[in-house]
Amino acid sequence: MSESNQDFVRQIITADCAAGKHDGRVHTRFPPEPNGYLHIGHAKSICLNFGIAQEFGGKCNLRFDDTNPEKEDVEYVECIKEDVRWLGFDWEDRLFFASDYFQQLFDWAVKLVEKGKAYVDSQSVEEIRKGRGMGGSPGVESPYRDRSSDENLDLLMRMKAGEFEEGSHVLRAKIDMAAENLLLRDPVLYRIRKVAHHRTGEAWCIYPTYDWAHGQSDSIENITHSVCTLEFVNHRPLYDWCLEELEVFHPQQIEFARLNINHMVMSKRKLLQMVEAGHVSGWDDPRMPTLIGMRRRGFTPAAIRKFCEHIGVAKFNGVHEMSLLEFVLREDLNKCSERRMAVVDPIKVTLSNYPEGKSEDLEAINNPGDESAGKRMVPFSRQLYIERADFMEDPPKKYFRLAPGREVRLRYAYFITCQEVIKDDAGEVVEIICSYDPATRGGDAPDGRKVKGTIHWVSAAHAVTAEVREYDHLFNDPNPDSGEDGKTFLDHINPDSLRTRRDCQLEPSLENATPGQPYQFERLGYFCVDSADSAPGRLVFNRTVGLRDSWAKKQKK
């Protein structure tokens, strides 16, 4: 790719390599905090950081910035590792944790204290917050700011030894209480937390803040380009100040626009709120933007990588259309999905002239775009199931499916003609009596007559019963986070985002379908087995995406 066709991040790296910076070395990292599940916004960062390393013949580390033990858990660590692998990336032997560097980070904090560039502040959290002030006017210096280096060092060591209660002291950098950037107004570097860490146990009772640990961890790992999202622009001066004061290797921080998609929220806090309030079944709910939820729904890693590549890397935040993500997903699923027939809202059809007790196997194509996918045999018998929507007793014009006196083609099978309709006491159609033309097996009629409608079906005698879950957007409003009209994002939850059908009839080849294997249910969409709720004797399928963008049509009405 020529430099003119590169995004701005790659242009910077290309120029650095051409200038011999870092001896032409490129080393990036993906640094999640293990305090929750990754979502599709993180996927953009994963693809960018690992992708850059691959393109420039460099390396990419997976590093967990685990500096907040109260909210972190090994469960999140393992799930994040699985997400990165699932997306197709490998950190090889470069798995690191900020906690690996706790001693070095503390030693560097001692160095700042000895240089007079850090001090122990004994104010309360609220007093520190008020003293920092607001933009446009300087903050107020702490009354403890001028403690001697010896006193600060003594207090810091006693903090580390566990002598003090939480909240009684913090270590702050001594920078500039009049700085326009509030993050430079003596930021906190260490705080007392008497909480066991998921890796270091109770070895520490003071923990570094993210801002203190992040840049120094980059330096320790010899990261050349620290690529992060735009919310860290204001953190860059502090990132640079720490590294310059310590006189250590100095990576370059580069910020890019985070990923936003309409009809979604990406805030971990808000996603947690939905989980805790029961608006979704959990972090892996297929409606969630989490990678674990999208994986369960049937999204492919190739589609997510392609989407991230397609939207590119920008300097300014924007919002991308959900329809684009679904378009890319359909393109990928169309190539890799075998076709199957499934009836999600069944109505029985009896072929009056088909011999009782007889069944036959008909040849069906697995994927018309991939000859290597081969063919399969589908059983056919006297009683079938078709979609209720494929029959109308009093059809309008241009309705080309089954109706009284009308003929349609059964996919891979025969022409059938509706002869009689059977209803229950409530007047609902419960069975359709049809005749079939044995001369039309698998093709056209020998006499040349044509039909305009082709519908799918399942043999009743051979069908597998399953539960099918159909999903729509979790939020009706394209921008649920806008706060317009005093509404919160929860006010925009779509009450029809999940529809469960429990008596669906599937062709028998789906009985042993495995989780993660995508299928196209002909005429219905793309589906996969639910990895959480399917079990022996209970088959559950999730609809990944429809065959076309039906949501866009709804929005136009």
C-alpha positions in Angstrom: 0.0 0.0 0.0 1.4 3.4 -1.0 1.8 6.0 1.7 -0.8 8.2 0.1 -3.4 5.4 0.5 -2.5 4.7 4.1 -4.4 6.0 7.2 -2.6 8.7 9.2 -1.4 6.2 11.8 0.3 4.0 9.2 1.7 7.2 7.5 3.4 8.1 10.8 4.9 4.7 11.2 6.0 4.5 7.6 7.8 7.9 7.9 9.4 6.7 11.2 10.7 3.6 9.5 12.0 5.5 6.5 13.8 7.9 8.9 15.4 5.0 10.8 13.6 5.8 14.0 13.9 3.0 16.5 16.2 1.4 13.9 13.2 0.8 11.8 11.6 -1.4 14.5 7.8 -1.4 15.0 6.4 -2.7 18.2 2.8 -2.1 19.3 0.6 -3.4 22.1 -3.1 -4.0 22.9 -3.5 -3.1 26.6 -7.0 -3.9 28.0 -8.0 -3.5 31.6 -9.2 -6.9 32.9 -12.3 -5.4 34.4 -15.0 -6.4 31.9 -15.7 -8.0 28.6 -14.4 -6.7 25.3 -16.9 -5.2 22.8 -16.6 -4.5 19.1 -15.0 -1.1 19.8 -12.1 -3.0 21.3 -12.0 -5.1 18.2 -11.0 -2.1 16.2 -8.0 -1.5 18.5 -7.1 -5.1 18.4 -7.2 -5.2 14.6 -5.2 -2.0 14.3 -2.5 -2.8 16.8 -1.9 -6.4 15.7 -2.5 -5.5 12.0 0.2 -2.8 12.1 2.6 -5.2 13.6 1.9 -7.7 10.9 2.1 -5.2 8.0 5.4 -3.7 9.2 7.1 -7.0 10.2 7.0 -6.0 13.8 5.6 -7.3 17.1 2.4 -6.7 19.1 2.1 -7.5 22.8 -1.0 -8.4 24.7 -0.7 -6.6 28.0 -3.2 -6.4 30.8 -3.2 -3.0 32.6 -4.3 -4.6 35.9 -3.9 -1.8 38.3 -7.3 -1.8 39.9 -7.8 -5.1 41.8 -11.2 -4.2 43.1 -12.8 -4.5 39.7 -10.5 -7.1 38.0 -10.8 -10.8 37.7 -9.0 -13.7 36.1 -12.2 -14.6 34.3 -11.9 -11.4 32.3 -8.3 -12.1 31.6 -9.1 -15.5 30.1 -12.1 -14.2 28.1 -10.1 -11.4 26.6 -7.4 -13.8 25.6 -10.0 -16.0 23.9 -11.5 -12.9 22.1 -8.1 -11.9 20.7 -7.4 -15.5 19.5 -10.9 -15.7 18.0 -10.3 -12.6 16.0 -7.3 -14.3 14.5 -4.4 -12.7 16.3 -1.5 -14.2 18.2 0.7 -12.5 20.8 3.1 -15.5 20.7 5.3 -15.3 23.9 4.4 -11.7 24.6 1.7 -11.9 27.2 2.4 -9.3 29.9 0.7 -7.6 32.9 1.3 -4.2 34.4 1.5 -6.1 37.7 4.7 -7.7 36.3 6.2 -4.3 36.7 4.9 -3.2 40.1 8.3 -3.2 41.8 9.9 -1.2 38.9 7.0 1.2 38.9 7.4 1.7 42.7 11.2 2.2 42.3 10.5 4.9 39.7 8.0 6.6 42.0 10.8 6.7 44.6 13.0 8.3 42.0 10.4 11.1 41.4 10.1 11.7 45.1 13.9 12.0 45.5 13.9 14.4 42.6 11.3 16.5 44.3 8.8 15.7 41.5 6.3 13.8 43.6 4.9 14.2 47.1 2.6 12.4 49.5 -0.7 14.3 49.9 -2.8 13.7 53.1 -5.9 15.5 51.9 -9.1 13.6 51.3 -10.3 12.6 47.9 -12.9 15.3 47.9 -10.3 18.0 49.0 -8.0 16.9 46.2 -10.8 17.1 43.7 -11.9 20.6 44.8 -8.3 21.8 44.9 -7.7 20.7 41.3 -10.3 23.3 40.2 -11.9 23.8 36.9 -10.6 24.9 33.5 -10.1 28.6 33.1 -8.8 29.2 36.6 -5.8 27.7 38.5 -6.1 25.1 41.1 -5.1 25.3 44.7 -1.9 23.8 45.8 -2.1 21.2 48.5 -0.9 22.2 52.0 1.4 19.1 51.8 3.0 20.0 48.5 6.2 21.3 50.0 7.0 18.4 52.2 10.6 17.5 52.1 11.8 14.6 50.0 12.8 12.7 53.1 9.4 13.1 54.7 7.7 12.1 51.4 9.9 9.1 51.1 9.2 8.0 54.7 5.5 8.3 54.2 5.6 6.5 50.9 7.5 3.6 52.4 5.0 3.4 55.3 2.1 3.5 52.8 3.7 0.5 51.1 4.2 -1.3 54.4 0.4 -1.0 55.1 0.6 1.4 58.1 -2.2 3.7 56.8 -5.9 3.3 56.1 -7.3 3.6 52.6 -7.9 7.3 51.7 -5.5 8.7 54.2 -2.7 9.4 51.8 -1.9 9.3 48.1 1.2 10.0 46.1 0.9 12.8 43.6 3.2 14.1 40.9 4.3 17.7 41.4 3.7 19.3 38.0 1.6 22.5 37.6 -1.5 23.4 39.5 -2.2 26.2 37.0 -2.0 24.0 33.9 -4.9 24.3 31.5 -4.9 20.5 31.2 -6.4 19.4 34.5 -4.6 16.1 34.2 -1.3 17.9 34.8 -2.5 19.5 38.1 -0.6 17.2 40.3 -2.2 13.9 39.3 -2.4 11.0 41.7 0.2 8.2 41.0 -0.5 5.8 43.9 -3.4 5.2 46.2 -3.8 2.8 49.2 -6.0 -0.2 48.4 -6.0 -3.0 50.9 -7.4 -5.5 48.4 -5.9 -8.7 47.2 -4.8 -8.7 43.5 -5.7 -11.5 41.2 -2.0 -12.1 40.4 0.1 -10.6 43.2 -2.2 -11.6 46.1 -1.6 -9.4 49.2 2.0 -8.5 48.3 0.9 -4.9 47.7 -1.5 -2.6 49.4 -0.7 0.5 47.3 -1.5 0.4 43.6 -0.4 2.6 40.7 -3.0 4.6 38.8 -3.6 3.8 35.1 -1.8 7.0 34.0 1.3 6.1 36.0 1.5 2.5 35.0 0.5 2.7 31.3 3.3 4.8 29.8 6.0 3.2 31.9 4.8 -0.3 31.0 5.1 0.8 27.3 8.6 1.9 28.0 9.6 -1.3 29.8 8.3 -3.3 26.8 10.1 -1.1 24.3 6.9 -0.2 22.6 7.6 2.1 19.6 4.1 3.3 18.9 1.5 3.5 21.6 -1.7 3.6 19.6 -4.9 4.5 21.6 -8.3 6.1 21.2 -9.0 9.8 21.2 -10.1 10.1 24.9 -6.4 9.7 25.7 -5.4 12.9 23.8 -5.5 14.9 27.1 -3.4 12.2 28.8 -0.6 12.4 26.3 1.2 15.4 28.1 1.2 13.4 31.3 2.4 10.3 29.4 5.3 12.3 28.0 6.0 14.1 31.3 6.4 10.9 33.3 8.8 9.3 30.7 10.8 12.5 30.4 11.3 12.9 34.1 12.3 9.3 34.5 14.7 9.6 31.5 13.7 6.2 30.1 12.8 4.9 26.6 10.0 7.1 25.3 7.3 5.5 23.0 5.2 7.7 20.8 1.5 8.0 21.7 -0.8 8.3 18.7 -4.6 8.7 19.1 -7.3 7.6 16.7 -11.1 7.8 16.7 -12.9 5.1 18.7 -15.5 2.9 17.0 -19.2 4.0 17.4 -22.1 2.2 15.7 -25.7 3.4 15.7 -28.3 1.5 17.8 -25.5 0.5 20.2 -23.9 1.8 23.4 -20.2 1.0 24.1 -19.8 2.2 27.7 -18.8 -0.7 30.0 -20.7 1.0 32.8 -23.9 1.2 30.8 -23.6 -2.4 29.5 -23.1 -3.5 33.1 -26.2 -1.5 34.0 -28.3 -3.4 31.4 -26.9 -6.7 32.7 -27.6 -6.0 36.3 -31.1 -4.7 35.6 -32.0 -7.8 33.6 -32.6 -6.0 30.2 -30.3 -8.7 28.7 -29.5 -12.2 29.9 -25.9 -11.5 30.5 -22.6 -10.2 29.0 -22.9 -12.9 26.3 -26.4 -12.0 25.3 -26.5 -12.2 21.5 -27.9 -8.6 21.4 -24.9 -7.2 23.2 -22.0 -5.5 21.4 -19.6 -7.6 23.4 -17.4 -10.0 21.4 -18.5 -12.9 23.5 -22.1 -12.0 22.7 -21.4 -11.5 19.0 -19.6 -14.8 18.8 -22.6 -16.5 20.4 -24.9 -14.9 17.9 -22.9 -16.2 15.0 -20.7 -13.2 13.9 -17.5 -14.4 12.2 -14.1 -13.0 13.1 -13.5 -12.5 9.4 -16.5 -10.2 9.1 -15.5 -8.1 12.1 -11.9 -7.8 10.8 -13.3 -6.8 7.4 -15.6 -4.2 8.9 -12.8 -2.6 10.9 -10.7 -2.5 7.7 -13.5 -1.0 5.8 -14.3 1.9 8.2 -10.6 2.8 8.4 -8.8 4.9 11.0 -9.8 8.5 11.5 -8.7 11.5 13.6 -12.2 12.5 14.6 -15.0 10.6 16.2 -18.0 9.6 14.1 -20.8 7.0 14.0 -21.0 4.1 11.6 -24.2 2.5 10.3 -25.2 -0.8 11.8 -26.3 -1.7 8.3 -22.7 -1.6 7.1 -21.6 -4.1 9.8 -24.5 -6.4 8.8 -23.7 -6.0 5.1 -20.1 -7.1 5.6 -21.3 -10.0 7.8 -23.8 -11.2 5.1 -21.0 -11.2 2.5 -18.8 -13.4 4.6 -21.6 -15.7 5.7 -22.8 -16.1 2.2 -19.4 -17.6 1.2 -18.9 -19.9 4.2 -22.5 -21.0 5.1 -24.0 -24.2 4.0 -27.7 -24.0 3.1 -30.4 -25.9 5.0 -34.2 -25.8 5.1 -36.0 -24.8 8.3 -39.5 -23.8 9.0 -39.8 -21.4 12.0 -43.6 -20.9 11.9 -44.9 -24.3 10.7 -48.2 -25.2 9.2 -48.8 -28.8 8.1 -49.3 -29.8 4.4 -50.6 -33.2 3.4 -50.1 -34.5 -0.1 -53.3 -36.4 -0.8 -52.0 -38.3 -3.8 -48.6 -39.2 -2.3 -48.4 -42.8 -1.1 -48.8 -43.3 2.6 -45.7 -44.7 4.3 -43.5 -43.8 1.4 -40.5 -41.5 1.7 -37.6 -40.6 -0.7 -34.4 -38.7 -0.6 -34.0 -35.6 -2.8 -30.7 -34.0 -3.7 -30.1 -30.5 -2.4 -27.2 -28.1 -2.9 -25.1 -27.1 0.1 -23.8 -23.8 -1.2 -24.6 -22.6 -4.8 -21.5 -20.4 -4.8 -19.1 -23.1 -3.7 -19.1 -26.4 -5.6 -16.6 -27.9 -3.1 -19.4 -27.8 -0.5 -21.1 -30.6 -2.4 -24.6 -31.8 -2.0 -26.8 -33.6 0.6 -29.9 -35.7 0.6 -33.1 -34.4 2.1 -36.0 -36.7 3.0 -39.4 -36.1 1.5 -42.7 -37.7 2.6 -46.5 -37.4 2.5 -46.8 -34.8 5.3 -44.7 -31.7 5.2 -44.3 -28.4 7.1 -44.1 -25.1 5.3 -44.0 -21.5 6.6 -47.4 -20.1 7.7 -46.5 -16.9 5.8 -46.2 -19.0 2.6 -49.9 -19.6 2.5 -52.8 -17.2 2.2 -56.4 -18.1 1.9 -57.3 -14.8 0.2 -54.1 -13.5 -1.3 -53.6 -10.1 -2.8 -52.2 -9.5 -6.2 -48.6 -10.3 -6.8 -48.7 -13.0 -4.1 -47.0 -15.9 -5.7 -46.9 -18.4 -2.9 -49.4 -21.1 -2.0 -53.2 -20.3 -2.0 -56.4 -22.2 -2.8 -56.2 -23.6 -6.4 -52.6 -22.2 -6.9 -49.5 -24.2 -7.7 -46.0 -23.6 -6.3 -42.7 -25.4 -6.5 -41.3 -27.0 -3.4 -37.5 -26.4 -3.3 -35.6 -29.4 -4.7 -38.9 -31.4 -4.8 -42.2 -31.2 -6.7 -44.9 -28.8 -7.9 -47.9 -28.9 -5.5 -51.4 -27.5 -5.8 -53.7 -26.5 -2.9 -56.9 -28.4 -2.9 -58.4 -27.9 0.5 -58.0 -26.0 3.7 -58.7 -27.4 7.2 -59.4 -25.1 10.1 -59.9 -25.5 13.8 -62.9 -24.3 15.8 -61.4 -20.8 16.1 -61.2 -20.5 12.3 -57.4 -20.8 12.1 -55.9 -22.8 9.3 -54.2 -25.9 10.8 -53.6 -28.1 7.7 -53.5 -27.6 3.9 -54.4 -30.5 1.6 -52.5 -30.5 -1.6 -51.8 -32.7 -4.6 -48.3 -33.1 -6.0 -47.1 -33.7 -9.6 -44.7 -36.7 -9.6 -43.4 -35.6 -13.1 -41.9 -32.4 -11.7 -39.4 -34.0 -9.3 -36.4 -31.7 -8.8 -37.1 -29.5 -11.8 -39.6 -28.0 -14.2 -42.8 -29.5 -15.5 -42.4 -31.7 -18.6 -45.4 -29.9 -20.3 -43.6 -26.6 -19.9 -45.9 -24.9 -17.4 -44.3 -22.4 -15.1 -44.9 -21.4 -11.5 -43.8 -18.1 -10.0 -43.3 -19.2 -6.4 -40.8 -21.5 -4.9 -41.0 -22.2 -1.1 -39.0 -24.3 1.3 -40.3 -27.2 3.4 -39.4 -29.9 5.8 -40.6 -33.5 5.9 -42.8 -33.9 9.0 -41.8 -37.5 9.6 -38.1 -36.6 9.7 -38.1 -33.1 11.1 -36.0 -32.0 14.1 -37.8 -29.7 16.5 -35.8 -26.7 17.7 -36.1 -23.3 19.4 -35.2 -20.4 17.2 -34.3 -16.9 18.5 -34.7 -14.0 16.2 -32.9 -10.7 17.1 -33.4 -7.1 16.2 -31.5 -4.0 17.4 -31.3 -3.6 21.1 -32.2 0.1 20.9 -34.8 1.7 18.7 -33.1 5.1 18.6 -30.0 5.3 16.3 -28.4 7.4 19.0 -29.6 6.0 22.3 -26.9 7.9 24.3 -27.9 11.4 23.1 -29.8 12.3 26.2 -32.4 14.2 24.2 -35.7 15.0 25.8 -34.3 14.1 29.1 -34.3 10.4 28.2 -31.6 7.9 29.2 -30.3 5.1 26.9 -32.6 2.7 28.8 -35.7 4.6 27.6 -34.7 3.5 24.0 -34.5 -0.2 24.6 -36.4 -2.1 21.8 -39.1 -4.3 23.5 -39.1 -6.5 20.4 -35.4 -7.1 20.2 -35.9 -10.8 20.8 -38.5 -13.1 19.5 -38.4 -16.7 20.5 -40.1 -19.5 18.4 -40.3 -22.8 20.2 -41.8 -25.3 17.7 -39.6 -24.8 14.7 -39.2 -27.7 12.3 -35.7 -28.3 10.8 -34.4 -30.8 8.2 -32.7 -33.7 10.0 -29.2 -32.9 8.9 -29.3 -30.1 11.5 -29.8 -32.4 14.4 -26.0 -32.6 15.1 -25.1 -29.1 14.2 -22.3 -27.7 16.3 -22.1 -24.3 18.0 -20.3 -21.7 15.8 -21.1 -23.5 12.6 -23.0 -21.0 10.4 -25.9 -22.0 8.2 -28.2 -20.2 5.9 -31.8 -21.2 6.5 -33.1 -20.8 3.0 -35.2 -17.7 2.5 -34.9 -16.8 6.2 -31.4 -15.7 7.0 -28.2 -16.9 8.7 -28.3 -18.9 11.9 -26.0 -20.8 14.2 -26.5 -23.1 17.2 -26.6 -21.3 20.5 -23.5 -22.2 22.4 -25.0 -21.5 25.9 -28.5 -23.0 25.9 -28.3 -25.9 23.4 -28.0 -29.3 25.1 -28.8 -32.9 24.3 -32.5 -33.0 23.7 -32.8 -29.2 23.3 -31.6 -27.6 20.0 -31.5 -23.8 20.0 -30.6 -21.7 17.0 -29.8 -17.9 17.0 -30.5 -15.8 13.9 -27.3 -14.0 13.2 -28.6 -11.7 10.5 -31.3 -11.6 7.9 -30.8 -12.1 4.2 -31.4 -8.4 3.6 -31.4 -5.1 5.5 -35.0 -5.1 6.7 -34.3 -2.5 9.4 -33.5 0.1 6.8 -36.9 -0.5 5.2 -38.6 0.0 8.6 -36.8 3.3 9.2 -38.1 4.6 5.8 -41.8 3.9 6.6 
